[in-house]
């Protein structure tokens, strides 16, 4: 599986905007592998015909994600992020509370709320510098689960936005890559 995320640089960034565009350039990921989903179980499955909504809570004890990447980016118009390598992530006690309409025509009312017990990152190749990769691993291991759990509503809106774009056939660029332009996403 191969995709490309395209970030659009906004000249006058509103520093109060929680989704201010801080990254310029591209990230290419390939050879994506996800393991551990076999032991996924649903602790909640409920369909409300009156509201035309379905609630599902999926639980994963251990999930492992692994992918190769190539990056050439500039964060905050200041910090260069480049390199190529591999990223391995282990999630423990991951749950996803999903609320979706029973009709895809009204998908904008869907939510995907994530809760991560712990996450362990092993990134290699950032800035082509092993010490920086180790520092990044420490920062991600200490903060990623907290960040996701705290910002799960914003993440949910982004996921719903992407699914709506895919469903509408609007998310692919001319060269076949998955393309997300931040100017199209507003919370």
C-alpha positions as MATLAB code, in Angstrom:
seq = 'XXXXXXXXXXXXXXXXXXXXXXXXXXXXXXXXXXXXXXXXXXXXXXXXXXXXXXXXXXXXXXXXXXXXXXXXXXXXXXXXXXXXXXXXXXXXXXXXXXXXXXXXXXXXXXXXXXXXXXXXXXXXXXXXXXXXXXXXXXXXXXXXXXXXXXXXXXXXXXXXXXXXXXXXXXXXXXXXXXXXXXXXXXX';
ca = [
       0.000    0.000    0.000;
       1.418    3.394   -0.921;
       0.071    6.829   -0.103;
       1.248   10.412    0.008;
       0.088   13.157    2.333;
       0.243   16.651    0.873;
       0.221   19.571    3.267;
      -0.670   23.045    2.040;
       1.292   25.910    3.602;
      -0.838   28.802    4.845;
       0.940   32.182    4.640;
      -0.769   33.843    7.642;
      -1.136   31.074   10.196;
      -3.576   31.806   13.018;
      -1.629   30.667   16.077;
      -4.874   30.163   18.003;
      -6.137   27.606   15.493;
      -5.514   24.135   16.940;
      -5.053   22.767   13.420;
      -2.780   25.549   12.133;
      -0.804   24.264    9.181;
       2.690   23.653   10.513;
       4.179   21.245    7.993;
       5.135   21.944    4.397;
       6.169   19.214    1.893;
       5.522   15.484    1.682;
       5.709   12.143    3.440;
       5.663    8.908    1.448;
       4.910    5.648    3.236;
       5.131    2.172    1.768;
       5.094   -1.487    2.788;
       2.505   -0.889    5.500;
       1.973   -3.943    7.703;
      -0.487   -4.170   10.607;
      -0.481   -7.209   12.913;
      -2.448   -8.137   16.013;
      -5.944   -7.379   14.799;
      -6.909  -11.057   14.852;
      -7.709  -10.835   18.575;
      -9.950   -7.778   18.179;
     -13.283   -8.107   19.921;
     -16.364   -5.914   20.170;
     -17.462   -5.088   23.707;
     -20.453   -3.040   22.495;
     -22.679   -3.553   19.454;
     -25.900   -1.564   19.486;
     -28.188   -0.369   16.691;
     -30.793    2.316   17.353;
     -33.305    2.145   14.497;
     -35.137    5.229   15.743;
     -32.015    7.423   15.530;
     -30.631    5.389   12.612;
     -27.264    5.054   14.362;
     -25.035    2.112   15.245;
     -22.599    2.039   18.184;
     -19.662   -0.355   18.207;
     -16.693   -0.473   20.576;
     -13.727   -2.437   19.269;
     -10.922   -3.521   21.596;
      -7.442   -4.604   20.552;
      -5.070   -5.944   23.186;
      -1.908   -5.531   21.084;
      -1.592   -4.054   17.607;
       1.670   -3.622   15.737;
       2.074   -1.232   12.816;
       5.164   -1.180   10.649;
       5.980    0.869    7.542;
       8.841    2.286    5.525;
       8.908    6.007    4.831;
      10.690    8.760    2.954;
      10.249   12.286    4.249;
      11.260   15.746    3.049;
       9.451   18.346    5.139;
       9.858   21.619    6.975;
       7.987   21.901   10.282;
       6.891   25.353   11.464;
       8.874   26.827    8.559;
      11.926   26.232   10.730;
      12.747   22.603   11.527;
      13.837   20.378    8.646;
      12.474   16.840    8.813;
      14.015   14.551    6.252;
      15.282   11.044    5.915;
      14.100    7.584    5.136;
      13.740    4.519    7.248;
      11.258    2.386    9.091;
       8.709    3.109   11.808;
       7.393    0.379   14.085;
       4.616    1.115   16.599;
       3.152   -1.200   19.232;
      -0.212   -0.204   20.706;
      -1.453   -1.920   23.859;
      -5.040   -1.799   25.060;
      -6.392    0.155   22.105;
     -10.128    0.767   21.945;
     -12.171    2.539   19.303;
     -15.715    3.680   20.059;
     -17.450    4.002   16.696;
     -20.802    5.701   16.174;
     -21.968    5.608   12.575;
     -25.242    6.307   10.830;
     -26.939    3.272    9.345;
     -26.943    5.137    6.017;
     -23.699    6.368    4.442;
     -25.550    9.380    3.054;
     -25.362   10.987    6.502;
     -21.797    9.981    7.381;
     -20.822   13.438    8.665;
     -22.512   12.500   11.973;
     -20.110    9.582   12.520;
     -17.518    9.543   15.320;
     -14.419    7.414   15.910;
     -13.095    7.962   19.440;
      -9.735    6.334   20.172;
      -8.314    5.438   23.560;
      -4.775    4.067   23.750;
      -3.416    2.413   26.888;
       0.234    2.674   25.825;
       2.196    3.041   22.626;
       5.833    2.167   21.942;
       7.566    3.709   18.926;
      10.738    2.618   17.193;
      11.603    5.083   14.420;
      14.760    4.866   12.361;
      16.203    7.295    9.846;
      14.755   10.649   10.974;
      17.256   13.338    9.877;
      19.492   10.360    9.025;
      20.554   10.624   12.670;
      20.210    7.688   15.123;
      20.412    9.970   18.178;
      17.571   12.169   16.921;
      15.480    9.080   16.133;
      16.077    7.830   19.702;
      15.065   11.229   21.110;
      11.915   11.220   18.970;
      11.086    7.670   20.129;
      11.316    8.794   23.762;
       9.092   11.828   23.130;
       6.502    9.744   21.248;
       6.527    6.944   23.835;
       5.936    9.477   26.619;
       3.311   11.612   24.880;
       1.558    9.959   21.908;
      -1.125    8.024   23.821;
      -1.855   11.083   25.985;
      -2.126   13.276   22.870;
      -4.485   10.873   21.072;
      -6.666   10.335   24.131;
      -6.887   14.094   24.783;
      -7.556   15.063   21.138;
      -9.767   12.145   20.099;
     -12.659   14.403   19.024;
     -10.476   16.375   16.588;
      -8.952   13.126   15.298;
     -12.466   11.727   14.853;
     -13.478   14.726   12.737;
     -10.382   14.258   10.566;
     -11.140   10.542   10.063;
     -14.774   11.286    9.154;
     -13.583   14.000    6.733;
     -11.186   11.568    5.023;
     -13.819    8.810    4.795;
     -16.324   11.277    3.310;
     -13.742   12.356    0.720;
     -12.891    8.737   -0.157;
     -16.591    7.834   -0.364;
     -17.140   10.824   -2.658;
     -14.082    9.896   -4.753;
     -12.485   13.284   -4.073;
      -9.340   12.324   -2.168;
      -7.021   10.949   -4.833;
      -4.609   13.116   -6.794;
      -4.054   12.761  -10.541;
      -1.102   10.410  -10.003;
      -3.164    7.982   -7.886;
      -1.776    8.946   -4.470;
      -3.997    9.576   -1.482;
      -3.913   13.380   -1.144;
      -5.127   15.367    1.851;
      -4.995   19.139    1.555;
      -5.324   20.907    4.905;
      -7.084   23.907    3.344;
     -10.084   21.606    2.791;
     -10.293   20.559    6.436;
     -11.932   22.893    8.940;
     -13.056   21.964   12.455;
];
